[in-house]
């Protein structure tokens, strides 16, 4: 077929041999050489077509992007021309990148603007998910790394793509490589009624796709980290099949609640979480930073594998259980003899006594653990499960001091006034839990999940909360004396009437939704 380029043509599809549109009388051959085969997509500001280049041997296919402002307003014609020239210069600046379509030609014709690009045959990632289903973590990692390498190359050229999404990443049929397309001109829409006369051509609208574009980009202030955010959302789509608009969003922080839609390892989840940070200052700043994080993760995994075969010598025994699900648990126990002042001192061995009693409410047995140790040696937290805590708490017990609950799931648990004095709570999941008046004094709560938890009047004196997720948590009247908070996420948290210092707040992540100790939102 032949396709008419007239935006107002009522019937743009014509017979393949037609030279003049039968509906509107327009010429069908563009620029004397391009025969339009079919339309590929259109928006309020332009359209994309598949065409054959009749001037070259073999009549190779190419993609024509038509920028067509449907208005006589000179301000918007100027804007269209600036956008057109900007993308042409951007594609020319990138050069002959093997995974970006080459710019073949560009020109203006009857107040409409055209970019001619190399045609890439293949399916985009959105089509792949719809046809083949969602990707597992391993395949999503491969996609992420390959696209990051492309982004790194264009970021080096000081170019921001601004429209990363599954539909703009094509898997090239001939070599299975990913190709990044569409640098954000054709699909832009302009609200001519709302644009003031004194606005410049490039500030009347924002480039990007809602749901994939981060807030700063929609506010017309894109940075390299904007591409990182959009790529993070793309990865979530590839593993869930859900568009951002179909995912729940935290009403306090604005974060996508993507955790319940995908099943990934903790290490990969941490990388994705950083990519999806709403605040730019808390997000990876460039594609290169994400690649470094992935490489560091691989290095840690390799180190763990090597430790599996670490020889047992002397008095040191090392045990590393296998990795299961989302968690990787590593336990290294050592009995070390050291000589001090010609005397040998050995670390003490703990003796543990287990007993069982009955929960009067459920008539089920629960286990309690007591232990004794050498009084000269600091007490070591004792491993206990989430089920044991919940059962004991339901029977009236609230003191779980010196317990190891690392990586346990206590999501939405009712544990008000619980005591975790000196306990180990590394990476424990307390999301949405009621921890009103809880005592975490001297506890290790690093990288724990406390998102949306009720922590009013809780004590964190001398505890370690480095890297903890407290987004949306209620921390009013909490005590943070001598608390370590480096890298903690307090976006959207209620910090009113706490004793947090300026020094502590400088080490954490906050946003305009965070209620500061002063009671003011986003300000000290």
N, C-alpha and C positions, 0 to 999 in steps of 0.2 A: 504494500500500500504506500501511498504518498500522504504526507501529513502537512497540513497548512499551519503556518506560524502566526497567523493573524489572531490575536487574543480574543477578538470579538466574533470570530467565525462561528456560525451556528453548527456547521457540519465539517469539521477539519479533516476527516478521513476521506481520501480520494483514491481513484484507481491508480495502480502502480505506474502506469505510463502517462498519467496526466501531467501536464506542465503548468496548467492554470487551475486554481481551485474552482470546482463547480459551484460552490456555495457563495463565495465572496469575490471571486475573480482575482485573488492574489497570486503572485508567482510562487510556485512550489519549490523551485531550486534556489537554495540559499547561497548568496555570494557567488553564484554561477557555478558551484561545484558540489554542494552538500545536498544530498537527497535524503529527506527525513523519512525514516522507516516507521517509527512508532514513538508514542509518548512514554516516558519512563516515570514521570511524576510532576506534580505542579503544586504551587502554593499561591498565596495572595500576591507575591512579588515576583514570580517567575515560574519557569518550567524547565524540564530536562527531557531531551530527546535522544533516541538512537538514530544515527544517520550513516550513510555510506559516502565516502569521499570519492567522487567520480573522477577527480583529477589525478589520482594515483593508481598505479597498476594494481589490479586485483580488487579495486574498489573496497579498501579496508573500512571496517566499521569504526566509528568514533562516537563520542558523547558530546552533545551540544547543550550548553547551559544558556538559556535565554533569560536575561534580566529585563523585565518589561513593566515598568511603572505605568499603570493604567490611569494616567492623569496628565494634564497639561501644565500643572503647577511647576514653575521653573525651579523652585527650591527642591522639589523631589526629583526632578530630572537631574539636577546637580548632584543630589545624593546618590542616585542610581549610577551616575558616571563615576563618582568617587569610589563607590563600592566595587564597581566593575574593574576599575583600574587597580584598586587595592588587591583584589584576588589575583588578577593577572600578574602583578608584581610579586605577590607572595609565592605563587607557583613558579614563577621564573627564578625567584631567589632560592627556592629549595633545590632547583636544578633537576638533574636526572636521577632522582632517588629511585632505587629498584622497587620500592613498595609504596610509591605515590604515583598516580597517573600523570603522565607528562602533558604539559601544556603545548598544544600543536599550533594554535592560532587564536587570535582574539580581534574583534572589530565591532564597530557600531553601524547599524543599518536602520534607517528610518526611525530614529530615536529609540531603538531597541538595541540591547547590548548582548554580544555573544562571546562565549568562551568555548573553544574546541579542545577537547581533551581525549587522551588515549582511552580506548574502551577496554575494560577489564571484565573478562568473562568468568562468571562464577556466582555463587550465592553469598549474600551477606549473612552475618551471624544471626540476625533476627530470623531470616528464612531457615537457617540451619536448625535453630531451636524449635521452630514450629514443625519442621519436617522430621527431625531426628531425636528430639527431646532435649532435656537439659544436660549440661556438662557436669562431670564429677570434678572434684577439687584438682586432680592432676591435670586434666585437660584445661580447666579454667586458668591454672597457673601458667600453662604453656601459652595460652592466648594473651594473658596479662604481660608476660615477659616479652613476647614478640612485639606487641603494640607499644610497650614502654620503650623499646629500642628505637622504634620509628619516631615516637614523640621526643625522645632524647635528641635525635638528629635534627628535628625541626626546631626544638627549643634552642639548640646551639645557634641556629640561624635567627634567633630572636623572633620566632613565629609562634603564635598561639593558635591551635586549631579551632577551638571554641564550639565544636559541635560533635564531640565524641559520643557515639552511641552504637548499638549493635547494627543498625541499618547502614551505618557509614563505614563499616569494616567488612570488606569482601574477601572471601577465601578464593584466591585465584585458581582456576581450574587446571591450568597447565603444570603448576608446580606446588600447589597446596599452600602457597605463601599467603599471608594476610596483607591486604592492601588498604591503606587509609584513604578515603575519598571525601569530597565535599568540604571545602574550607569555609562554609558558612555565608554564602551570599544569596543564592537563589531562593531559599525558603523563608527569608526574612519578610515579615509583614510590617506595614507602616500604617499607623493610625493618623491619617491626614487631618482629621478633625481636631485631634488633640495636640498637634504639633504647633508650637508657637512660631511666629514668623522670624523671631530672632534666634531660634535654635540653629545650631550648625547641622550640616547634613548627616553627621555620624552620631548625633546624640538624640535623635528622635525615636530611637528604638534600641532594644538589646538583642544581641545575637545569641542563639542557643536554643536548646529544646527543654521546655519545662520538665522538671523531674530529674533530668540529667545535668543541667547547668546549675552550678552552685549560686548562692545568694549574691556574691560579689560580682559575678558575671551578669546576672540579671539586672544588677544595679549599674551596669555598663562600666565596670572596673575589672575586666578580666586580667588574670595573671597566669603564670605557668601552672600554678597549683590548681587552677580551674580545670585544666585538662586532666589532672590527676583525679580530682573528684568525679568527673564524668566517667572516667575509665573505671573507677571503683564501682559506681552504679551499674555500669555495663557488666562487670564481673558478677554482681549480684543477680542481674537479669539472666545471664548465661547459666547460672546454677539453680535458679528458681523458676524461670519462665514467666516471672511477674514483672510488669512494668512498674516504675516507682509510684505512679498514681494509684496502683492497686495494692500498695503496701501500707501498713499502718505507720503513722508518724507520731513521734513523741510530741504531745501538745505543748510541753514546756520548753524543750530544747530545739525542736524542729528536726531532730535526727530521725532517719529512717530506721524503724524497728525490724531490721533485716535478719536478725539472728534466728528467728523462728521459721524462716523460709529456707534456710540452707544448713547443711551439716558439714562443717569444716573443722580442721585442726585448730587448736588454740593459737599456734604461731601464725597461721595464715589469717585467722580472724583478727589478730592484732594488727597485721599489716593493712587489711581491708578497713578496719576501724579508723586507722590513722588517715587513710586515703579519703574517708567519708566524713572527716571532721567538718562541721559547719564553719567554725572559725578558721580563717586562712592561717593565722599564726600557729595553730595547733596541727595543721596538715603538712604532709610532705610538700616541700617547696617546688619540687621538679620531678620529672620522670627518673632522672639520675638517682635521686634520693631513694625512690622506691626500689630501683634495681639494686642499690647497695643493701637495702634491708633484706631483699630476697637472697642475695648472695651471702649475707651474714647468717641468715637462717639455714641455708644449706651447709655453711661451715659448722654451725652448732650441731646439726643433724649428723654430719660426718664425724664430728668429735664424739658424739654419743655412741655411734656405731663402733668406733675404735675402742671405746671403753668397755664394750660388751666382751671383748676378747682380752682385756687387760689382765695380765698374769697375777695370780695370788702369790705374793712373796712375803716372807717374814711374818709379822703378826697382823698384817693388814688384809682384811677381806672386803671385797667390793661386790655389791649386789645391785643390779639395775633391772627392774622388772620390765617386761615388754610393753610397748606403747599400744594403748587401746583407746578407741573412740577419739574424743577431743583432747584427751589429757595424756601427757607424757610424764610418768612418775619416776623420779630417780632417787634412789636411797643409797647413800654411801656411809657405811658404818665402819668405824676404825677403832682398833684398840692400839693406842700408841704408848710406847714406853719412852719416857724421857728422863735424863739424868740431870739432877740439880743438886749442886753442892755435894757431889759424890754419893747422892742417894737416888734411888729409882722410885718414881711415883707412877702408878698406872691408873688410868681412868676407871672409875667405879662401874660396876655392873648393877643394873637395876633388877630388883626382884619384884614381880607383879603377882598380885593375887586377884583372881576373878571370882565374882560371886553373882548369883542370879536372884532376882526377886520379881514379884508379880505386880503388874500395873493394875491397881484396883478398879480402874474404869473399864479396861478392855479385857481383863483377866488373861493378859498375855505376859510372857516372861520377858524381862528386860535385863540386860547385863550391866553391871557396874564394875568399874575397875579401880582398885586401890593399889598404891605402890609405895615402896619405901626405898630410900637411897641413902648413900653416905652423906651425912650432914655437911661434910666439907665440900661437896660437889653441888653446883647449881642444879635444881630440879629440871628434868628434861620433859617437855610436853609429851603426853601419852596419846597415841593414835586412838581416835574414836570416830564412829560413823555418824552421819546425819540422822539415820534412823534411831540410833541410841540416844542422841540428843533430844529428838522430838518425843520419844517415848518417856524419857526421864523428865522432860519439862512438863509433859501432860500429867505426870504424877506428882508435880509440885516442886521438883528440883530446878533451881535457877543458877546454881554455881557450877560453871564448867571451866574453872581456872586451870591453867597448865595442861590444856588438852590440845592435841593436834587435829584440826579439822580442815587441813589443807585440801583444796580442790573438791570439797564436799558440796552437795547441792541442797541449800536451805532456802531456795527461792520462795518468796511469799510466806515464809514461816512466821508464826506469832511467837516472838521471843522477847517480849517487853521485859525490862528490868533484868535481863540475863547478865551474868558475870563471866567475862572471858579474860580475866586478869592473867597476863603472862602466857596467853594461848597463841598457838600458831594457826593463822587463818589465811595463809597465802593462797590466792586465787580461789577462795571460797565464794560461792554464788549466793549472795543475800539479796538479790534483786527483788524489790517490792516487799521486802520483809518488814515486820513491825519490830523495831529495836529501840523503842522508846526507853530512855533512861538506862540503856545498856552500858556496861563498864568494859572498855577495851584497854584499860591501863596496862602499859608495858607489853602489849600484844604485837604480833607481827601480822599485819593485814595487807601486805604488799600485793598489788595487782588483783585485789578482790573485787567482785562485782557487787556494788551497793547502790546501783541505779534505782531511783525512785523509792528508796527505803525511807522509813520513818525513823530518824535518829535524833529526835528532839531530846535535849537535856542529856545526851550521851557523853561519856568520858573517854577521851582519847589521850590522856596524859601520858607522855613519854612513849607513845606507840609509833609504829612505822607504817604510814599510809602511802608510801611511795608508789606511784602508778595506779592507785585505786580509782575505780570508776564510780563517781558520786553524782553523776548527772541527774538532775531533777530531785535529788534527795532533800529531805527536810532535816536540816542540821541546826535549827534555831536553838539557842541557849547551850550548844555543845561546848565542851571544854577541850581546847587544843594546846594546852601548855606543853612545850617541848616536843610537840608532835612533828614527825618528819612527813612532809607532804610533796616532795619533789615529783613533778610529773603527774600529780593527781588531776582528774578531770572534774571540775566543779561547775560546768556549764549548766545553767538553769537551776542550780542548787539554792536553797534558802539558808543563808549564813547569818541571818539577823540575830543580834544579841550574842554572838559568839565572841571569843577572845582571840580570834585570829589576828596576827600581826601583819603589817605591810610586807615584811620580809617573807613570811609564809605565803602570802597571796601572790608575790612575785614569782613563786616557783610552781604555781598551779595554773590550770587552764580555766578561764572564765569567759562569759560572753555577756551580752546586754541583758539577758534574762536572769543572770545571777543576782540574787538579792544579797548585797554586801552587809557586813556587820552593822553598818550605819542604818540599815533598813532601806537604803536607796538601791534601785535596780540598776546594775551595771556600773555604779560609781561608788567610790569609797565614802 
